[in-house]
Amino acid sequence: MQIGDSVNAKSGKGYYGAFITCAHPDMTYDVYFIEDPECDGTRIPHRHIKRPIQTTRQKLFSSWDKYHGKVFYDEGTEKGEDPDDPDYYLEPGEWVVDRVVEDNCFLCMRLGRPHDDSNNVKMDIGYVMRLIRKYEEE
C-alpha cells in the first residue's frame, strides 16, 4: 500500500472507505476516512487495511486518481482568518489537484501561475472534494 491508494480501513467494528495519506516504516498507515473525516485515522495497523471490494457505492470513491488533475475554484481567505498564522491569506482562484500528501491533504497547484512551491498549497481532502463537486455542478 502506498500514499494515495484507495482502501477500506478498520474503524471501530467495521471497515470504511479511505485514502492512505501516510505510510509509516512500522507497517502502520494514516488514512483519511472519506465519509467521516473527523474519525481518527492515525497509525492503522497493516492488518486493518484492505483493498476495496468494487461495489456500486465504492465506485463513487474508487481512487484518489478520480480527483488527480481535477480543477476547482476556491474563494480564498482574508488576512487574519487563520488562527495559526494571522499573516496568511489565500487569493481567490482556480486550483488543480496534484497529489495526496500527509495530514489528510491534497497538494493543489494554482492555475495560471508557474509550477513551484510558492503556488502549491496543502488543502484538506474533504474540503477539496466538496469544492470539486460544487465546481462541476455549476
Secondary structure, DSSP 4 states (H G I P E B T S, - for coil): --TT-EEEEEETTEEEEEEEEEE-TTSEEEEEESS-TTS--SSEEGGGEEPPP--HHHHTTS-GGGTTT-EEEE--B-TT--TT-TT--B--EEEEEEEEETTTEEEEEETTS-SSGGGEEEEEHHHHHHHHHHHHH-
